Amino acid sequence: MKRWLIALLVLLLGRRRQRPLVDEDGRIVPPGGPDRRAENLVLLLFGAATVCGFAFPVIYAWDAIPNQTQFLGLALGLALAFVSAACIVIAKRLVVSEELEEEYSTTHPDDEEALEQLVDESGSRFTRKRLLVLAGAGAGTALGAALLTPAASLGPVFDVSSLYRTPWRRGIRLVDELGNAFHADDIEEATFYTAYPEHADREQMGAPLVVVRLEPAALQLPDDRRGWAPEGILAYSKICTHAGCAIALYRKPTFPAVEPEPALVCPCHYSTFNVATGGQVIFGPAGRPLPQLPLEIAGGGELRAAGNFSGPVGPSWWGVRNHGARP
Amino acid sequence: MQAGVRWLVVLVAALAFVPSAAGSGADLYGANCIECHGPQGSGISDRGPSLRSVGARAADFYLSTGYMPLGDPHDQPHRSRVEFTKGELAQLVAYVASFGGGPRIPRPHPASGSLSKGQELFTEHCAGCHQVAAQGGYVTNAVAPRLDRATAVQIAEAARVGPYLMPQFSEKQISDDQLNSIIRYVQYAKHPDDRGGWSLGHVGPVPEGLVTWFIAIVLLIVTCAVIGERIRS
C-alpha cells in the first residue's frame, strides 16, 4: 500500500513539466496560415451532423414511415460520422501542430498559463472562430437531442393509469387466437394454452393469458384466492413481470419426487413462476409474482373471468406495488 | 389352392417356433426396466412412473432415442446410444404396449406438410424452448434438446407424449396435418439455407454480436492508425 502511494506521488509530481520554449514574439506555437477551404469543410460537416441529429426525433415521431428502425439507425450513425469527420479535419488541417520532445522534470510547477497560451495559439489558423464554435454547438445539440429521444419510449411519466388498466372483468369469456370460446373440458393437464378476452384489443398488455390445468389436490393457492381455479384450471397474465416478454415455456408436472415443480418460465431471462402457489417467483430476475386472473365456469362450461388480476400486469415501474389492476 | 394351404401350414408352424414377441420383450423388460417401473409396468413411487396405458408411442420414443434405460431416475433423460437391436426394441415396445391400451406409433408424412406453415407453427409452439433454428436451449432445471438427430417419427411422438417436462400437445392444439408441417420444418432446420453466409452454429444474436464487435474493433484500430501520426523519436 505504502509503495503504491509513493508510486502515485512520484507519478503526479513527475507530470509537472518544464515551461515550453518561447520564441522571439512570445509565442510557444509557431503561427500558421489560415485555411478557408478546410474551415468551409468543417462548417459543412457540422451542418450535416446537425441535420442528421435533428432528423432522428422527426423519424422517431413519424410512425407511418416504413423501415423506421433502419432510418433511425442511419440518422444517428450519420450524425456521429459527420461529427467525427469534422473533428478529424480540424485536427489534421486547422490546429497548428508541431512535434517536440521534452524530458519530464520535477522543477517549476507553473505551466498552467503556458497551457492556456498553447491552446489559444493553436487556434490561430481559425478565421471565423465564433461561427465554427456555433456550428459545433449546433451539431452537439442535435446529437444530444437524438440520443435523448428514445427515452420517450420508456413509458408514461405522469399519468401511469394506462399501465394498470386491463380489459378483464367479471363475466368476460376466454377465447383462443381464432376467437373461439374456451370450455373447461378443452383444457387438458400437462399442456398450456394462450387465451384472450373476447371482443377486446389483444395488443393491450393486460389482455393475453396463459391457462393451465393442475390436479385440484396439487393447488396451494393463498387463502384469499380460494375458488380462483375451478376444477384446477389456472389463468395467469402471459406478460412477464420482469421485462415484459411473453411467457412461452411451461414446465409441465412430471413424475412426483423426481420432478422439478410445474412452472411457467419466461424465455428471455428465465424468470420461473410456480403455477401451484399463485405465480410466486421461484427463480430468475422477476421481482413480483405473475398476476393471476380468477376464473369461473359458466353454465355451458365456458371459461369466464371472475374479476381482475391479483396485481398489476407487465414489467414493474416506479411505485408499481402501490397499485392494483383496474378494469 | 393346395399350395396356398400348404404355405399357411408352414407359416403357422414357423410362428409356433418363434418365441412370442411379448415373451422375449418380457425378458428385456425384466433386465432393463423393472427396477424402476415395476412388474407389468405398475410403477414404483420415487423411482419410475407407471407404464400402464402409455402405449407403444411413448415406449418407442423413449427407447429409440436412448432416453431409457436411465441410470439415475433423478437425472433428465438425454439422447444416447441405443443398446438394443432393432428387433429387441420392437419386442420391448410391444411388451410395454401390452400392459394395456395406449396409442400406437404414429406415421407422420412430412412431405405433405408446408414448410412455411411449419416454421410459423414451430415458432409459436416449440421455439420458446427449442430455439427457432431447433438448436435447443434451456428451461430452468432442464435442457431442451437440439433436434438435429430427431427422426420424423420421434418428433411426432414427442409432440404428443411430452417427454420429461415438455408440455404435451393434443390434436386439438396441433392437428396431424400441422404436425406434418412442423416435422418438415425441423427436417429443413437440420441443413438450412444460410443466406447470410457463416451461420455461427445458428445460436442467435449473442455470438453474432460478438463477431460484429471484433470486426468493429479492427475497423476502429485501422481508423486510428490512418488519422493519427506516429511520433518519431
Chai-1 contact restraints between the chains, C-beta under 6 A:
chainA,res_idxA,chainB,res_idxB,connection_type,confidence,min_distance_angstrom,max_distance_angstrom,comment,restraint_id
A,I88,B,I227,contact,1.0,0.0,6.0,A-B,restraint_1
A,E188,B,S170,contact,1.0,0.0,6.0,A-B,restraint_2
A,A190,B,G162,contact,1.0,0.0,6.0,A-B,restraint_3
A,A190,B,Q168,contact,1.0,0.0,6.0,A-B,restraint_4
A,T191,B,P167,contact,1.0,0.0,6.0,A-B,restraint_5
A,T191,B,Q168,contact,1.0,0.0,6.0,A-B,restraint_6
A,F192,B,P167,contact,1.0,0.0,6.0,A-B,restraint_7
A,A248,B,G128,contact,1.0,0.0,6.0,A-B,restraint_8
A,L249,B,G128,contact,1.0,0.0,6.0,A-B,restraint_9
A,L249,B,C129,contact,1.0,0.0,6.0,A-B,restraint_10
A,L249,B,V139,contact,1.0,0.0,6.0,A-B,restraint_11
A,Y250,B,P167,contact,1.0,0.0,6.0,A-B,restraint_12
A,R251,B,V139,contact,1.0,0.0,6.0,A-B,restraint_13
A,R251,B,L165,contact,1.0,0.0,6.0,A-B,restraint_14
A,K252,B,L165,contact,1.0,0.0,6.0,A-B,restraint_15
A,K252,B,P167,contact,1.0,0.0,6.0,A-B,restraint_16
A,T254,B,L165,contact,1.0,0.0,6.0,A-B,restraint_17
A,F255,B,P49,contact,1.0,0.0,6.0,A-B,restraint_18
A,A257,B,D46,contact,1.0,0.0,6.0,A-B,restraint_19
A,V258,B,P73,contact,1.0,0.0,6.0,A-B,restraint_20
A,V258,B,H74,contact,1.0,0.0,6.0,A-B,restraint_21
A,P260,B,N141,contact,1.0,0.0,6.0,A-B,restraint_22
A,V265,B,V139,contact,1.0,0.0,6.0,A-B,restraint_23
A,V265,B,T140,contact,1.0,0.0,6.0,A-B,restraint_24
A,P267,B,G128,contact,1.0,0.0,6.0,A-B,restraint_25
A,Y270,B,T140,contact,1.0,0.0,6.0,A-B,restraint_26
A,T272,B,T140,contact,1.0,0.0,6.0,A-B,restraint_27
A,F283,B,T140,contact,1.0,0.0,6.0,A-B,restraint_28
